[in-house]
Every structure is written in C-alpha cells, then in structure tokens.
C-alpha cells in the first residue's frame, strides 16, 4: 500500500519505478549511465611499501545525472540512494576481481594484492537485483571493507556517512566484515572540496588515523582492505586513509569508489 502511494523513484532521473523494483534505477538510465571504462583509476606499479592505495576501482564517471544523484545523496538526506550506489559498485568490483585467480599472492603493489587482470569490457551495467546471501567466492580477494570517515560534526550535520552506507552494502554483498569505525577523521581538517590539489594532499595526509581501540585495528596486520568512498577526485583522501591503514599493518589497500571525473 505504501509503495502504491509513494512509489520508488529512479535515483538518476527521479521517474517512478514499477512496484516491486529491487533497485532504484530505471531501464533507460541503466542503459545510458556514464560508465568508467577502465578497471582502475590508478595502477600501482610501485614498491610494496608504498603508502597509498595499491589500486582504485571506479564504477561511474562523475558527470550529468550521476553527479546530480550523488549531490542529492550527500546533501539532501537521500540515504536510501546508498543501496543502489552499493549495487553498482559491487557489480564493478565483481567484474574486476572475478578475473583474479587464487588468493592473489602475487598481485601488483604488494604481497597481499590480487593481480591487475583486465575485466571483460562493460556495456550497459548488469545491476544485481538484490544483495544476495552468497555473491561470488571473492572473500580471498580482500579480508574486510572499510570506509572513508566523516568528522563527527559533518556526520551530525548530514545524519549519516555516505561512504559508510555504500561500504556496508558492499561488505554485505561479498560477505566480509565491515570495519565502519576503523578510521577517524580529524575534526580540525579542512573540507577537501574547498582546497586546491596541492592543498588537498597536505590536508589529507594529516587528517586520518586508526581507531586504536577498534577490534579490527588490533587484527589489521597482514590484512587486505577494500576502502570505499563515494567520489574520488585527486585521490588524496583515499591515499591518506590507505597510508593510515598500511601504517597499522595492512598488507594491501584497494580503493573502490562510486564515481570519479
């Protein structure tokens, strides 16, 4: 009855969806989304001890309806969008990591990383109908999912951390632990969106730290972490978070973002 009175809407075009729609994307939008064509925003190719993300997986280009939908998600309390963004990101992660054989012991960028094997080319996105109880056997690719944190003041202002909502959905899909409080953000750090590129790197480098009392922090040594955020521009935030994770013993950090320019 409620769905009849208040039908779900496509998160991109905001048109009403048929009753019972499992995910909030209409067929026309699913076929015209600006997909990120490659597998990774950044290849590592660096020494295993490098402090940044080893690779960053991206689902969509940050433009047009995607940009507008992410703005509503972050700034207009559309928390429910997180389920759909998580599903889109899961599909990209699935395509990229499904090609990685074994336990990824010889992966690029660190002993614990899966190898950088190109996935099949993407056409229209194949969006999971729901978050299944058993996705693919991808647990060997990463041991836990973490998210880029918000400051406490920003979290109070928005009511939720948009990266955490997406990350929780990803962790549920792949049936791995979600370390939602593993990282902390300094209350005094400036907003990244207000800074230039060089300023972003300097600001981010000192903005993040590990929650020492968190149970995941005590068992982080040697772990492969999937680090989730909604948008990546300069990669400064993801790399700073990865540095904190690796500084606490993580063997590999793979970034995963919904969109990037």
Buried (B, 14 or more C-beta within 10 A) or exposed (E): EEEEEEEBBBBBBBEEBEEEBBBBBBEEBBEEBBBBEEBBBBBBEEEBEBBBBBBBBBBBBBEEBBBBBBEBBBEEEBBEBBBBBBBBBBBBBBBBBBBBEEEBEEBBBBEBBBBBBEBEEBEEBEBBEEBEEEBBEBBBBBBBBBBBBBBEEEBEEBEBBBBBBBBBBBBBBBBBBBBBBBBBBEEEBBEBEEBEEEBBBEBBBEBBBBBEEBEBBEBBEEBBBBBBBBBBBBBBBBBBBBBBBBEBBBBBBBBBBBBBE
